[in-house]
């Protein structure tokens, strides 16, 4: 049983994983390695002068793993609510259970739609459909959240990464019963 499972490991998903794992939450990331960031060159990401998408994604994965996040290369194909948990079934036939799930699936909303999660038209160019979330990232199904491009924020890596962190912090706060703040000091 995981505290937080994240579907997708681009900037939104990896950022969520960094915060979740650093907060001591048992964190699983399921990713099929098909994200668009792997095909990008980024020259406008705060704190990084110039980086390839693959290098940015790999850096995020290393950071999350350093805090204890577990990564699985597979494709999530079904989500279902089971009382207080969410079941995730993968293409490889494995089922995982988590208290909370974050969809960070970029342009893809087929998993959300197939799982009964409300969607709506997107407003960003090339983003036809997004998951319908509230300001905290919650979907219409308790325990399932969304972050990044699939949740309707701009496709820019800095924005999706921030959104992933925001949603993770909201979940951590809910799990802890108090607002979670993570600031390291020199």
Rosetta blueprint (number, residue, H / E / L):
1 X L
2 X E
3 X E
4 X E
5 X E
6 X E
7 X E
8 X L
9 X L
10 X L
11 X H
12 X H
13 X H
14 X H
15 X H
16 X H
17 X H
18 X H
19 X H
20 X H
21 X H
22 X H
23 X L
24 X L
25 X L
26 X L
27 X E
28 X E
29 X E
30 X E
31 X E
32 X L
33 X L
34 X L
35 X L
36 X H
37 X H
38 X H
39 X H
40 X L
41 X E
42 X E
43 X L
44 X L
45 X E
46 X L
47 X L
48 X E
49 X L
50 X L
51 X E
52 X E
53 X H
54 X H
55 X H
56 X H
57 X H
58 X H
59 X H
60 X H
61 X H
62 X H
63 X H
64 X H
65 X H
66 X H
67 X L
68 X L
69 X L
70 X E
71 X E
72 X E
73 X E
74 X L
75 X L
76 X E
77 X E
78 X E
79 X E
80 X E
81 X E
82 X E
83 X L
84 X L
85 X E
86 X E
87 X E
88 X E
89 X E
90 X E
91 X L
92 X L
93 X L
94 X L
95 X E
96 X E
97 X E
98 X E
99 X E
100 X E
101 X E
102 X E
103 X E
104 X L
105 X L
106 X L
107 X L
108 X L
109 X L
110 X H
111 X H
112 X H
113 X H
114 X H
115 X L
116 X L
117 X L
118 X L
119 X E
120 X E
121 X E
122 X L
123 X L
124 X L
125 X L
126 X L
127 X L
128 X L
129 X E
130 X E
131 X E
132 X L
133 X L
134 X L
135 X L
136 X L
137 X L
138 X E
139 X L
140 X L
141 X L
142 X L
143 X L
144 X E
145 X E
146 X E
147 X L
148 X H
149 X H
150 X H
151 X H
152 X L
153 X L
154 X L
155 X L
156 X L
157 X H
158 X H
159 X H
160 X H
161 X H
162 X H
163 X H
164 X H
165 X H
166 X H
167 X H
168 X H
169 X H
170 X H
171 X H
172 X H
173 X H
174 X H
175 X H
176 X H
177 X L
178 X L
179 X L
180 X L
181 X L
182 X L
183 X L
184 X L
185 X L
186 X L
